[in-house]
Amino acid sequence: MTYAAALGICLAAVLLAFPLAQVLDMASLVLVFMLAVVLAGAWLGRGPAVLAAVASVLLFNVVFVPPRFSLQVADERLLFTLAVMGLVGLIVGHLTASLRAQARAAAASENLVRNLYEISRALGHALSVAQVDDIARRSFWDQMAVRATLWICHPEWRQVSPEPAPAGLAQRALHLAATKPAAGEPVERWGAGEAHVVPLHGPMALRGVLGLQCAQTMAWGDNERQWVAACAALIGSALERIHYIDVARENAVDFEGERLRNALLSAISHDLRTPLASLVGLAESLQLTRPAMTPQQDDIARAIAASARRTAAMANNLLDLARMESGTVRLSRDWLPMEEVMGAALAAAGSMLDHHHTVVDVPDDLPLFHLDPVLMERVLVNLLENAAKYTPAGSTVTLAACAGPDHLSVSVSDNGPGLPTARPADMLRKFERGVRESATPGVGLGLALCGAIVRAHGGQLNVANLPKAGVRFELVFPRTHPPDLPPEPALSRATENP
């Protein structure tokens, strides 16, 4: 069809030049045919332009070169004119067709960039995976008449697009997702040219896969592949952005809930301290009343005092934990030998360890620790009492310390039944107990408070079940060197006068 149009342009040039032949010379008429070649190249392309150049030479020779209406040339000098005319026509047609192709490529690139800009702007405003899926389906349908199906991993692979996808395409997409293809991998053809599977990579990880299906066989060129790759990159980045928005929103909710919980616990524990102290004092005062109480009444008073003390200790733990997590507690740190802190902790927890074997393992060359002695003693007392409460009588509780090249550590371990949970680190969370319902008193605040104090010192509290039996709590601190002591001033001896 385009070649017939090229011949039609050449015939139009003949009709235009025929009345002009009476007033113009042959050199001027050649320009009319060159115009036909230019128009054929600009409108129809390279092949029709070449045909127009050849047809123009032949028509010019037949119609205007004597003897007319014949392929013969009376004047041999005109052969050179016809040859140059054909050569120039071929060159002009080629250049014009090249300009036409470049113009079309530039227009296609401009359309591609504009389309990608619109998609990028739309994805930039998307706040949910459903919106991303809707944008992707509309974009692929408008640009390529292709149906797009989106699968994402959040937290497991699932289809987002509402339209059902062919079973084979779904299986291929999920298989591709399981193999975790590298970023930049070319689009993969599936089936007999009927569908493609495209991985959607975000900056950090594979976020999903996109299945593209068409009723007809898809023959993609470079522009289509570049457009698909660019869209896949934009969609992957949008999915990753939405993922981290969801993570940030969940963390913000958790943080706000934790802040409110700490404020509530702080207020409750602060208001409970005074009445609990009064209750302990009143229960102890009952034992001093006259006349003396009966043994049953004395046991009741002692039970009231013991329960009030436990409740007061619980309220103190709540208040101290809230203060530690809010950062309002200032550490009074000093360079001290850990042996002194460990000895004070053993003395404070002595009554709890009466029915256990206690082993202390401290090397002779243990360096000084930079710590708050009161808070660190409280940590060790809590750990020792925790070991005594959850191990049977006769068990061994080991308190040890050691020094490494870049860390210092203190550990409390036992050979009891250990922690029942599969994740021992969960025991460091607030209100977490190894056994939910137990006759052992406590609500799961001691270990959380220990962890908060250790973190305030710049260290870390680790917990793990021992291979054979028991559990081990280890306090790990970064090793720092104490400052150098100033040199002692030299004593000057007074000189006595004779």
C-alpha positions as CSV (number, residue, x, y, z in Angstrom):
1,M,0.0,0.0,0.0
2,T,2.8,2.4,0.8
3,Y,4.6,1.6,-2.4
4,A,1.5,2.3,-4.4
5,A,1.2,5.6,-2.6
6,A,4.8,6.4,-3.6
7,L,4.0,5.7,-7.2
8,G,0.9,7.9,-6.8
9,I,3.2,10.8,-5.5
10,C,5.5,10.4,-8.5
11,L,2.5,10.5,-10.9
12,A,1.3,13.6,-9.1
13,A,4.7,15.1,-9.7
14,V,4.4,14.4,-13.4
15,L,1.0,16.1,-13.6
16,L,2.4,19.1,-11.7
17,A,5.5,19.4,-13.9
18,F,3.7,18.8,-17.2
19,P,2.1,22.4,-17.5
20,L,5.4,23.8,-16.1
21,A,7.5,22.3,-18.9
22,Q,6.3,25.2,-21.2
23,V,8.0,27.8,-19.0
24,L,10.8,26.0,-17.0
25,D,13.9,24.2,-18.1
26,M,14.7,20.6,-17.3
27,A,16.9,21.4,-14.4
28,S,13.9,23.1,-12.7
29,L,11.6,20.2,-13.4
30,V,14.1,17.9,-11.7
31,L,13.3,19.7,-8.4
32,V,9.7,18.8,-8.7
33,F,10.6,15.1,-8.8
34,M,13.0,15.6,-5.9
35,L,10.1,17.1,-3.9
36,A,8.1,13.9,-4.6
37,V,11.0,11.8,-3.3
38,V,11.2,13.9,-0.1
39,L,7.5,13.6,0.4
40,A,7.6,9.9,-0.1
41,G,10.4,9.5,2.4
42,A,8.8,11.8,5.0
43,W,5.4,10.2,4.8
44,L,6.0,6.6,3.8
45,G,9.4,5.5,4.8
46,R,12.7,4.3,3.3
47,G,11.5,1.6,0.9
48,P,8.8,3.8,-0.7
49,A,11.3,6.6,-0.9
50,V,13.8,4.4,-2.9
51,L,10.9,3.4,-5.2
52,A,9.9,7.0,-5.6
53,A,13.5,8.0,-6.6
54,V,13.7,5.2,-9.3
55,A,10.2,6.0,-10.5
56,S,11.0,9.7,-10.7
57,V,14.0,9.1,-12.9
58,L,12.1,6.8,-15.3
59,L,9.0,9.1,-15.5
60,F,11.2,12.2,-16.1
61,N,13.1,10.4,-18.9
62,V,9.9,9.1,-20.5
63,V,7.8,12.2,-20.3
64,F,10.2,15.1,-20.5
65,V,13.5,13.9,-22.1
66,P,13.5,13.8,-25.9
67,P,12.5,11.6,-27.6
68,R,9.5,11.8,-25.3
69,F,7.4,8.8,-24.3
70,S,10.4,6.6,-24.8
71,L,13.2,5.3,-22.7
72,Q,15.8,6.4,-25.2
73,V,17.9,9.5,-24.6
74,A,18.7,11.6,-27.7
75,D,21.4,13.7,-26.0
76,E,24.0,11.5,-24.2
77,R,24.8,14.4,-21.9
78,L,21.4,14.0,-20.3
79,L,22.5,10.5,-19.1
80,F,24.7,12.1,-16.5
81,T,21.8,14.3,-15.4
82,L,19.5,11.3,-15.0
83,A,22.3,9.4,-13.1
84,V,22.9,12.3,-10.7
85,M,19.1,12.7,-10.4
86,G,18.7,9.1,-9.3
87,L,21.7,9.2,-6.9
88,V,20.5,12.4,-5.3
89,G,17.0,11.0,-5.1
90,L,18.3,7.9,-3.3
91,I,20.3,9.9,-0.9
92,V,17.5,12.4,-0.2
93,G,15.0,9.6,0.2
94,H,17.3,7.8,2.7
95,L,18.0,10.9,4.7
96,T,14.3,11.9,4.8
97,A,13.3,8.4,5.8
98,S,16.0,8.4,8.5
99,L,14.7,11.7,9.8
100,R,11.2,10.3,9.8
101,A,12.3,7.2,11.8
102,Q,14.2,9.4,14.3
103,A,11.2,11.7,14.7
104,R,9.0,8.7,15.3
105,A,11.5,7.2,17.8
106,A,11.7,10.6,19.6
107,A,7.9,10.8,19.7
108,A,7.7,7.2,21.1
109,S,10.4,8.0,23.7
110,E,8.6,11.1,24.7
111,N,5.4,9.2,25.0
112,L,7.2,6.5,27.0
113,V,8.7,9.1,29.4
114,R,5.4,10.9,29.8
115,N,3.6,7.7,30.5
116,L,6.2,6.6,33.0
117,Y,6.0,10.0,34.7
118,E,2.3,9.6,35.0
119,I,2.7,6.1,36.4
120,S,5.4,7.2,38.8
121,R,3.3,10.1,40.0
122,A,0.3,7.9,40.6
123,L,2.4,5.3,42.4
124,G,3.9,8.0,44.5
125,H,0.5,8.8,45.9
126,A,-0.5,5.2,46.4
127,L,-0.9,4.2,50.1
128,S,-2.0,0.6,49.8
129,V,-1.2,-2.5,47.8
130,A,-4.7,-2.4,46.3
131,Q,-4.0,1.0,44.8
132,V,-0.7,-0.2,43.3
133,D,-2.5,-3.1,41.8
134,D,-5.2,-0.9,40.3
135,I,-2.5,1.5,38.8
136,A,-0.5,-1.4,37.4
137,R,-3.6,-3.1,35.7
138,R,-4.8,0.2,34.2
139,S,-1.3,1.2,32.9
140,F,-0.6,-2.1,31.2
141,W,-4.0,-2.3,29.7
142,D,-3.9,1.3,28.3
143,Q,-0.3,1.1,27.0
144,M,-0.1,-2.5,25.7
145,A,-3.7,-4.0,25.9
146,V,-2.2,-6.6,28.4
147,R,-3.9,-8.0,31.5
148,A,-1.7,-7.7,34.6
149,T,-2.0,-9.9,37.7
150,L,-0.1,-8.9,40.8
151,W,1.3,-11.3,43.5
152,I,3.0,-9.9,46.6
153,C,4.8,-11.4,49.6
154,H,3.2,-9.8,52.7
155,P,3.9,-11.8,54.8
156,E,3.3,-14.8,52.4
157,W,2.7,-15.0,48.7
158,R,-0.8,-14.1,47.7
159,Q,-2.6,-12.7,44.7
160,V,-3.8,-9.1,44.9
161,S,-5.6,-8.6,41.6
162,P,-9.3,-9.4,41.7
163,E,-9.5,-11.1,38.3
164,P,-8.7,-14.8,38.3
165,A,-5.4,-15.7,36.6
166,P,-4.8,-18.9,34.6
167,A,-3.6,-21.7,36.8
168,G,-0.4,-22.2,34.8
169,L,0.5,-18.6,35.0
170,A,-0.1,-18.5,38.8
171,Q,2.1,-21.6,39.3
172,R,4.9,-20.1,37.1
173,A,4.7,-16.8,38.9
174,L,5.0,-18.4,42.3
175,H,7.8,-20.6,41.1
176,L,9.7,-17.6,39.9
177,A,9.1,-15.8,43.2
178,A,10.5,-18.9,45.1
179,T,13.7,-18.8,43.0
180,K,14.2,-15.1,44.0
181,P,15.6,-13.9,40.6
182,A,18.2,-11.2,40.6
183,A,17.4,-7.6,39.9
184,G,17.6,-6.7,36.2
185,E,16.8,-10.2,35.0
186,P,15.0,-10.0,31.6
187,V,11.3,-10.6,31.4
188,E,10.6,-14.3,31.2
189,R,8.3,-15.7,28.6
190,W,5.9,-18.4,29.8
191,G,3.9,-20.7,27.5
192,A,3.7,-20.3,23.8
193,G,4.2,-16.6,23.7
194,E,0.9,-16.0,25.6
195,A,2.2,-14.6,28.9
196,H,5.2,-13.1,30.7
197,V,6.3,-13.2,34.3
198,V,8.1,-10.1,35.6
199,P,9.9,-10.0,39.0
200,L,9.2,-6.8,41.0
201,H,12.3,-5.8,42.9
202,G,12.5,-3.1,45.4
203,P,15.7,-1.4,46.6
204,M,16.1,-4.0,49.4
205,A,14.3,-7.2,48.3
206,L,12.0,-9.0,45.9
207,R,8.5,-7.6,46.7
208,G,6.3,-9.5,44.2
209,V,5.8,-10.8,40.7
210,L,3.7,-9.5,37.9
211,G,1.9,-11.9,35.4
212,L,1.1,-10.3,32.0
213,Q,-1.3,-12.1,29.6
214,C,-2.7,-11.2,26.2
215,A,-5.3,-12.8,24.0
216,Q,-2.8,-12.7,21.1
217,T,0.9,-13.6,20.8
218,M,2.9,-10.8,22.2
219,A,5.9,-9.7,20.0
220,W,7.7,-7.1,22.1
221,G,10.3,-4.7,20.8
222,D,13.0,-2.9,22.7
223,N,10.7,0.0,23.6
224,E,8.1,-2.4,25.0
225,R,10.7,-4.3,27.0
226,Q,12.2,-1.1,28.4
227,W,8.7,0.2,29.3
228,V,7.9,-3.1,31.1
229,A,11.2,-3.1,33.0
230,A,10.8,0.5,34.0
231,C,7.2,-0.1,35.2
232,A,8.4,-3.2,37.1
233,A,11.0,-1.1,38.9
234,L,8.5,1.6,39.8
235,I,6.0,-0.9,41.1
236,G,8.6,-2.8,43.1
237,S,9.8,0.5,44.7
238,A,6.2,1.5,45.5
239,L,5.5,-1.9,47.1
240,E,8.6,-1.6,49.2
241,R,7.7,1.9,50.3
242,I,4.2,0.8,51.3
243,H,5.8,-2.1,53.2
244,Y,8.0,0.2,55.2
245,I,5.1,2.6,55.8
246,D,3.1,-0.3,57.3
247,V,6.1,-1.3,59.4
248,A,6.6,2.3,60.6
249,R,2.8,2.6,61.4
250,E,2.9,-0.6,63.4
251,N,6.0,0.5,65.3
252,A,4.5,3.9,66.0
253,V,1.4,2.2,67.4
254,D,3.5,-0.2,69.5
255,F,5.7,2.7,70.7
256,E,2.6,4.8,71.7
257,G,1.1,1.8,73.4
258,E,4.3,1.1,75.3
259,R,4.6,4.8,76.3
260,L,1.0,4.8,77.6
261,R,1.5,1.5,79.4
262,N,4.7,2.8,81.1
263,A,2.9,6.0,82.1
264,L,0.0,4.0,83.5
265,L,2.3,1.6,85.4
266,S,4.4,4.4,86.7
267,A,1.3,6.2,88.0
268,I,-0.2,3.0,89.6
269,S,3.0,1.9,91.2
270,H,3.7,5.4,92.6
271,D,0.2,5.6,94.1
272,L,0.5,2.1,95.6
273,R,3.8,2.6,97.4
274,T,2.4,4.6,100.3
275,P,-0.6,2.4,101.2
276,L,1.6,-0.7,100.8
277,A,4.2,0.7,103.1
278,S,1.5,1.5,105.6
279,L,0.1,-2.0,105.3
280,V,3.5,-3.5,106.0
281,G,3.9,-1.3,109.1
282,L,0.4,-2.1,110.4
283,A,0.9,-5.9,109.9
284,E,4.2,-5.7,111.8
285,S,2.6,-3.6,114.5
286,L,0.0,-6.2,115.1
287,Q,2.7,-8.5,116.4
288,L,3.6,-6.0,119.1
289,T,0.1,-5.4,120.5
290,R,-0.8,-6.4,124.0
291,P,-2.2,-8.8,125.0
292,A,-0.1,-11.1,122.7
293,M,-1.9,-12.6,119.7
294,T,-2.7,-16.2,119.4
295,P,-0.4,-18.3,117.2
296,Q,-3.1,-18.3,114.4
297,Q,-3.3,-14.5,114.6
298,D,0.5,-14.2,114.5
299,D,0.6,-16.4,111.4
300,I,-2.0,-14.3,109.7
301,A,-0.2,-11.0,110.5
302,R,3.1,-12.5,109.2
303,A,1.3,-13.6,106.0
304,I,-0.2,-10.1,105.6
305,A,3.2,-8.5,106.0
306,A,4.9,-10.9,103.6
307,S,2.2,-10.4,100.9
308,A,2.4,-6.6,101.4
309,R,6.2,-6.8,101.0
310,R,5.9,-8.8,97.7
311,T,3.3,-6.4,96.4
312,A,5.5,-3.4,97.4
313,A,8.5,-5.0,95.7
314,M,6.3,-5.5,92.6
315,A,5.3,-1.8,92.6
316,N,8.9,-0.7,93.0
317,N,9.9,-2.9,90.1
318,L,7.1,-1.3,88.0
319,L,8.1,2.2,88.9
320,D,11.8,1.6,88.4
321,L,11.2,-0.1,85.1
322,A,9.1,2.8,83.9
323,R,11.8,5.2,85.0
324,M,14.6,3.2,83.3
325,E,12.7,3.0,80.0
326,S,11.9,6.7,80.1
327,G,15.5,7.6,80.6
328,T,15.0,9.7,83.7
329,V,17.3,7.6,85.9
330,R,20.9,8.9,86.0
331,L,23.5,6.3,86.7
332,S,26.0,7.0,89.5
333,R,28.9,5.0,87.9
334,D,32.3,4.4,89.4
335,W,35.3,2.2,88.8
336,L,34.8,-0.7,91.2
337,P,35.9,-4.4,91.5
338,M,33.1,-6.7,90.6
339,E,34.0,-8.9,93.5
340,E,32.5,-6.3,95.9
341,V,29.2,-6.1,94.0
342,M,29.0,-9.9,93.7
343,G,29.6,-10.3,97.5
344,A,26.9,-7.7,98.3
345,A,24.5,-9.4,96.0
346,L,25.2,-12.8,97.6
347,A,24.7,-11.4,101.1
348,A,21.3,-9.8,100.1
349,A,20.1,-13.0,98.5
350,G,21.5,-15.3,101.2
351,S,18.1,-16.3,102.6
352,M,16.8,-17.4,99.2
353,L,20.0,-19.5,98.6
354,D,20.0,-21.3,101.9
355,H,18.8,-24.6,100.3
356,H,21.1,-24.3,97.2
357,H,24.8,-24.9,96.5
358,T,26.4,-21.6,95.6
359,V,29.6,-21.5,93.5
360,V,31.5,-18.3,92.8
361,D,34.1,-18.3,90.0
362,V,36.0,-15.0,89.7
363,P,39.6,-14.8,88.2
364,D,42.3,-13.1,90.2
365,D,43.1,-10.6,87.4
366,L,39.6,-9.4,86.8
367,P,39.7,-5.7,85.8
368,L,37.6,-2.9,87.3
369,F,34.0,-2.4,86.1
370,H,32.6,1.0,85.3
371,L,29.1,0.7,86.8
372,D,26.5,1.9,89.2
373,P,27.0,-0.4,92.3
374,V,23.5,-0.1,93.6
375,L,21.7,-0.9,90.4
376,M,24.1,-3.6,89.4
377,E,23.7,-5.3,92.8
378,R,20.0,-5.2,92.2
379,V,20.5,-7.0,88.9
380,L,22.5,-9.7,90.5
381,V,20.1,-10.1,93.4
382,N,17.2,-10.5,91.0
383,L,19.0,-13.1,88.9
384,L,20.1,-15.0,92.0
385,E,16.6,-15.0,93.5
386,N,15.2,-16.0,90.1
387,A,17.5,-19.0,90.0
388,A,16.6,-19.9,93.6
389,K,12.8,-19.7,92.9
390,Y,12.8,-21.8,89.8
391,T,15.2,-24.6,90.7
392,P,14.6,-27.3,93.2
393,A,16.4,-27.5,96.6
394,G,19.9,-28.8,96.3
395,S,20.5,-27.3,92.9
396,T,23.8,-25.5,92.1
397,V,23.7,-21.8,91.4
398,T,27.0,-20.4,89.8
399,L,28.0,-16.8,89.9
400,A,30.9,-16.1,87.6
401,A,32.8,-13.3,85.9
402,C,35.4,-13.2,83.2
403,A,37.2,-10.7,81.0
404,G,37.8,-10.8,77.3
405,P,39.9,-8.6,75.0
406,D,37.0,-6.3,74.2
407,H,34.2,-7.2,76.8
408,L,33.6,-8.0,80.4
409,S,30.9,-10.4,81.5
410,V,29.1,-11.6,84.6
411,S,26.9,-14.7,84.5
412,V,24.4,-16.4,86.8
413,S,23.7,-20.1,85.9
414,D,22.0,-23.1,87.4
415,N,21.4,-26.8,86.7
416,G,17.7,-26.7,87.1
417,P,15.0,-27.6,84.6
418,G,15.7,-24.6,82.4
419,L,13.3,-22.4,80.4
420,P,10.3,-24.2,78.8
421,T,10.0,-21.6,76.0
422,A,11.6,-22.2,72.6
423,R,12.8,-18.6,72.6
424,P,14.6,-17.9,75.9
425,A,15.1,-14.2,74.9
426,D,11.3,-13.7,75.2
427,M,11.8,-14.0,79.0
428,L,13.4,-10.6,79.1
429,R,10.1,-8.9,78.0
430,K,7.7,-7.4,80.6
431,F,5.1,-9.7,82.1
432,E,6.7,-12.7,80.5
433,R,7.0,-15.9,82.6
434,G,8.3,-19.3,81.8
435,V,5.1,-20.9,83.2
436,R,2.0,-18.8,82.8
437,E,0.1,-20.3,85.8
438,S,2.5,-21.2,88.6
439,A,2.5,-21.3,92.4
440,T,5.8,-19.4,92.3
441,P,5.1,-15.7,93.1
442,G,5.9,-13.1,90.5
443,V,4.5,-11.3,87.5
444,G,7.5,-11.3,85.1
445,L,9.0,-7.9,85.8
446,G,12.4,-8.8,87.4
447,L,14.2,-9.9,84.2
448,A,12.8,-7.0,82.3
449,L,14.1,-4.6,84.9
450,C,17.5,-6.3,84.8
451,G,17.6,-5.9,81.0
452,A,16.8,-2.2,81.3
453,I,19.5,-1.6,83.8
454,V,22.1,-3.5,81.8
455,R,21.2,-1.6,78.6
456,A,21.5,1.7,80.6
457,H,25.1,0.6,81.3
458,G,25.7,0.1,77.5
459,G,25.7,-3.7,77.9
460,Q,23.4,-6.6,76.9
461,L,21.6,-9.3,78.9
462,N,21.7,-12.7,77.2
463,V,19.7,-15.8,78.2
464,A,20.0,-19.3,77.0
465,N,19.3,-22.9,78.1
466,L,22.4,-24.9,78.9
467,P,23.1,-28.0,76.8
468,K,22.5,-30.5,79.6
469,A,20.3,-28.8,82.1
470,G,19.7,-25.4,83.5
471,V,19.7,-21.8,82.2
472,R,22.4,-19.1,82.0
473,F,22.0,-15.4,82.2
474,E,25.0,-13.4,81.1
475,L,25.6,-9.7,81.4
476,V,28.0,-8.5,78.7
477,F,29.6,-5.0,78.9
478,P,32.1,-3.4,76.5
479,R,35.5,-3.3,78.0
480,T,36.8,0.2,78.8
481,H,40.0,1.1,80.6
482,P,40.0,3.2,83.8
483,P,41.7,6.6,83.7
484,D,45.3,6.8,84.7
485,L,45.8,7.9,88.3
486,P,47.6,11.2,88.8
487,P,51.2,10.7,90.2
488,E,51.5,11.1,93.9
489,P,53.3,14.3,94.9
490,A,56.8,13.9,96.3
491,L,57.0,14.4,100.1
492,S,59.5,17.2,101.0
493,R,61.5,16.7,104.1
494,A,61.9,19.8,106.3
495,T,65.4,20.7,107.1
496,E,66.1,21.2,110.8
497,N,68.2,24.1,111.9
498,P,71.2,23.1,114.0
